[in-house]
């Protein structure tokens, strides 16, 4: 399948040109992003269409927020039904969607309680607060002395507390002073976690797979070793599954795929089906039960519209049959990684990943990850770069095998284009 030919322009009236929209964005939006020159006007499944009628295969999927693709009919129908009823009550009152959503998500994960929030960063912030409060009230850590062990290279959001324990200079630079109480250790090193734990440590917070860092998959024994360290020290294992969870790896949770159960799960992105922001802290009552009325909250957290979509998301995730999204990621994942392995030495120096998720290291002689992303865009595929010459592939889990092959074909061709421009035509040939 080739993706190099742009589709004909839509017959419907477009809302403007790419240049106009980019100019408006440059003038009136803060420059905290450097987007590719694509202005999306419509989307469905694994495809988006820009304002000029060009179609692209979306292989970023909203950083995994669109695991079910754009405008999944089950999720759109759930949103439409709820829009005709009630969209927001605030938590000052109950709604007929919140209780069922909490119960269904608890059952799906095998935990007892859910704390609803909106974004992944809010879930992480809430997880930090819960872990500290648990440490004071249950473990007996002296007031204001709680510490949390985190991993270098991790990405957990953009709030000031979270960027304070980031090791990414772009995320941290210019935003201090930072919140104390975090101990950073190398990712993948359980012994370093053990050495960092003190009597004041209340939790270990890690991503089971580091997404923003370039889809870094730890060795098989790492997560079980983290679980053992936490058990021995009497601290909480908090798993940030905002990107890795909810089907991306072919499993409900990447932590569980490694045979490990965390004490606290932090969820977001795909939880709202790509329609509504929705996130959650999920744990048993002996952890989340430390929160009492007035101690934490969110105006929009757990709103009826998001919960209605979230309940439909849970139904899709609960279907682990051969036609479900989890099975599709497990089936197509090996196809993706086999194809990428075939590009090593042809402009790719290495790749790694699980399920429909891959980090691809491009030979820096061909250009930056941004240059590769732009070359792929010209061939009808959208991806995102990270950290130098690395790009990430995280297509919607509804992608077909033919579309997946088309994406890798486009990558191979884009690498050849860049190799030619760099005078290294034999490298990607």
N, C-alpha and C positions, 0 to 999 in steps of 0.2 A: 504493500500500500504506500503510495507516495503522498506526501503532504506539501509538496513544493509549489503546487499551483493554487493561487488564491481563488476562492470561490467568486462567482459573479456577484456584483453588488445587489443588495436587496431591492426589491421593487417598491417597498414601502419607503416613505420619506424619511431621510436620516435627520438627525438633530444638529448636524454641523460637521466640520472637518476636524481631523486630528489636530492640526496646527492651532485652530481656534481654541479647542479645549485645553491644549497644553499651555497656551498663552494665559488663559484664565487661571489655570492651576498655578502657574509660575507667579502670577501677580497677586493672587488673593489667598493662596494656601501656604502655610508655613512649609519651609523646605526640609522637612524631616524625612522625606523619602526621595529616592531617585528612580522613579518608575521608568520602565521601558516605554517607548513612544507608541503605545497602544491604548486606545480609548474605547472601552467595551460598552456596547449599547444593548446587547442581547446575549443570552446564554441558555444552553440546554444540554444536559448530560455532561459530556466531557469537552464540549465545544463552546467557544465564545465568538461573537461577531462584533466587529468594531463599527464606529460611526460611519465608515465608508463602505461597509459591506464585506470586508475581508474576514474570513473565518480562521480561527486558530485552535489547535488542540491544546487545552489547558493542562499542562503537566506540573503545575504548582498547587492547584486546588485549594487556594486560600490558605496555604501553609497547613493543610489537612483539615481546615474547617469545612471543606466541600468534599468530604470522603464519599458522600452519596451522590456527587455530581451536582450540577446546577439545576435548580427547580425540579427536584425529584417529585414526581406526581403525588406520591403518598404524603410527602411533607408539605407541598403546596396546598393540597386539599385540606390538611389539618389546619394550616394557617388561615385559609379562607373561612373555614367553619368557625374558627374562634374569632376572627375579625368581625363577624356578624353578631357576636355575643358580648364579650367584654375583653379588653386588652390589658387593663392595669387597675389594680385595686390598692397597691402598696401593701406592705405587710401589716399595716394597721388593721386590716381585715383579712379574712380568709378568702380563698377562691376554690371553685370546684375542680380546678386542675392541679393545684399545688400539692395537696395531700396524695392523690393518686400518682403523680409524677415522682414524688419522694419515695413512695412505697415501691413503685416499679423499678426505679433506679437502684434502690437498696437491694431488692431481690435479685436484680441482674448481676450485681457485684458481690452478693453474699455478705453484705454488711447491714448494719441496723439503722443508720441515720444518715441524713443528707443535709448539708448546709448550702442552700442555693445562692449563687452570685451571678454575675454577668460575663466577665471576661476571664481569660486564663490568669492574667496578672492578679486579679482580685481573688481568684481561687488560691493562688500561691500566698498572697498576703494573708488571707484568712487562715490558711494552713499554718503559717508562721505564728499567728496570734493564738490559734488553738493549741499548738504544740507548746508554746510558752506557758499558757494558762494551765494546761495539763501538767507541765513540769512543776509549777508552783503548788497546785492543789492536790495532785496525786503523787508525784515523785518526791515532793518536799524540797525542791530547790529554793534557796533563799531568794527573797523578793528582788526582782530586777537583775538577777545574775544568770539567767538562762542563756545557754549557748546552743547553736545549731551547726552541725558539720555539713558543709556543702562541697561540691566538686568543681575544680577548675574547668573552664571551657563550657560550663553550663549556661543555659539561657532559660530564665524563668519569668521574664517580663521586663517592663520598663519603668516601674515605679522607683522612687528614690531608695527605698529599703532594698529592693531586689537588685538594682544596678550597683548598689554598694558592695555586694559580694560577687559581682561579675568580674571576670578576668579579662574582659574585652575592653580595651582602652576607648573605643568609640562609644560604648554604652556608658562608661563611667565618667569620661572626661568632661569636666566643667559642671558636674552636678553635686559635688560634695558640699558640706560634710555628710557622712553616711552613718546609717544606723549601726551601732556596735552589736556584738553578740554572735558573729559568724566566723567559723574556722574553715578555711579553704584548703582542700587536699587534692592531690592528683586524681583525676577520673580513672576508674578501672583498678584502683589500688585499695583493696579492703584493709590491708595492713596499715595503711596511712590513716584510714578512718579509725581503726582501733587505737592507734597512737594518739589521735587528736581528741578522743573522748575524755572528758573530765567529769568529776562529780556534778558539775553544773550543766552538762550536756543533756538536752531534752529530746533531741531528734537528729536524724540524718536525713537530709533532703537531697535527692538526686533524680535525674532523668534516667530511666532504664536504658534508653538510647538517646544520645545527644543529637538533636535535630539541627539546630542552628549552627552547631560546630562543624557540620558536614556529614550528618548521619553516622555518628561514631558508635559502633556496636561493641560493647565490652566482651571480654572473653567469657566463655560459658559459665565458669565458676564464680564470676564476680558478684552477681546479685544474690545467689545463695550465701556467699560469704558475708555480704552486707547484712543479710537477715540474721546470721549467726552472731555477728558483732553486736547488732542492736539487741538481740535477746540476752546476750551475756551481760551487756551494760545496763539493761533495763531502760532503753530509750526507744522512741518511736521511729519506725521506718516510714518515711513519707515519700511516696513515689509521684513525681510530676509526670503524668501521662497526658498532658494537654495536647501534645503532638503525637506521641507514640501510641496512645490508646484509641479505643473505639474503632478497631478494624484495620488501621494502617499497616500493621505487620502481619495481618491475616489472623490475628487473635484479638479477643476482646481487650486484653491488657497485655502489654509487652512484659510486664513484671511476671504475670501469671504464666506467660509462655516459657519463662525460664524456670518454672516450677516453684515460684516464690509468691507469697502473699504479703503485701505491705499492710501496715496498720492504718495508713491514711492514703487515700487516692485523691489526686487533684486532677480534675477533668475540665475540659472546655472545648473550644473550636468545634469539632464535629458534633458535639452534644446538642448544638442548636441547629444542626442540619444545614448550615450555610444560609439560614433565613433569619434567625434571631440570635443575638449574643446570649449565651447561656453557659454557665460554668457551675462547678459543684466541688465541695469537699465531702468525701464519702468515708465514713469510718464507723466503728461500733459505738454504742452508747457510752462506754466507759471513757471514750475520748471526746466525742462531740458533746456529751452531756455536761461538760464543764461550762458551756455557755449558758448564761441566764438572760432573761429579758432585759434589753437595754444595753447589753455589753457588746453587741455587734449587729450590723444590719446593712440593708441596701434598699433604696427606694424601688428599683426595678428588679432586684433579685427575686427570682421565682414568680415573675408576673405571669398571668394566665395565658397570654399569647405564646411566650417562650415555652411554658410548660406543655402547652398543647402540642407544639412542634416537637418538643423533647420527648413526649410520650410516643409519638410516631417514630422518632429516631430509635427509641428503645425497642419497639416492635421490629424494626429492620435489623437491629443488632441481635435480637433474640433468635432470629432465623439463621441457624447455622447449617441449613441444608445445602445441597449442591448448587442451588441457584442464589444463595445469599451472598452478601458483600464480603463476609469473612472468607468464605470458600473461594470466592473469585480472587481475593488477594493472595491466598495460599496457592492457588493454581497458577496465576500469572506471575507471581513473584519469581519463581525459578526461571521462567522465560525471560524476564527482564534482566536478571543477574547473569544468565548465560550469555545473552546478547552483549551486555556491557563488558563481560570478561573478554569477549572476542575483539573488543576495541583497544585493549591494553597493548601498547606498542604502536598503535595507529593514531596517536594524538592523545591517548588516555594513559596516564601513568598508574592508575589504580582506581578501583571502585569498591564500594561496600554497601551493605544494607540488608533489610529484611522485608519480606512481602513487597508491596508496591511502594517502596521507599528506597532511594539510593543516593549516595553521595559520590560524585564523579570528579576525580582529580585530573585536570587537563594539563598537558605539558605546557609549562609557562612560556615556552618559546612561541607557542601559538597565540598567546594573548591572555588577558585576564578572564575571570569568570564572567564579567560583564560583557566582554567582547564575544564570548561564546554564546551568551544569552541573546545578544543582538543578532548574531548569525543564525541562531535557531529561530528567532522571531521572523527573520526574513524568509525562512523556510516553513513558516506556519505552525511553529511549536513554541509555547510559552513556558519558560523555566525561570529560576532565580539563582543568582550567584551568591556565594558566601565565602569569605576569607580567601582572598587571592584568586587562584585559578580553579576553585572548586565550584561546581554547580550541583543543584539538588533536583531530583525527579521525585515528585509525589503526585501522580495523576489521580483523578477521582477513581474510586474503586469500581465504578461502573464502566470503566474503559474496556473496550473489546481487545482481543488478542491482536487483531489486524491493526487497530489503532496504535497499540503498544509497539508493534513492529515498525509501524510508520514513524513513530516518535524516535526510535533508535536509528532507523534509516536516515532520518533528518539530521540527527546528531552526527552520524558518520559523515554525511555530506557537508555539514557545517564545519567539521574539523578539517576536512579536505580543503574547503574554501579558505580557511584561515592558514592552513599549511602552505597553500599556494601563495597567499599574500606575504607570508613570512619567508618565502624562498625555500621552504622545506617540504616541497610537494611529495617527496618520497615518504615522509613521516606518516602521513595519514592515508597513503595510497593503498 
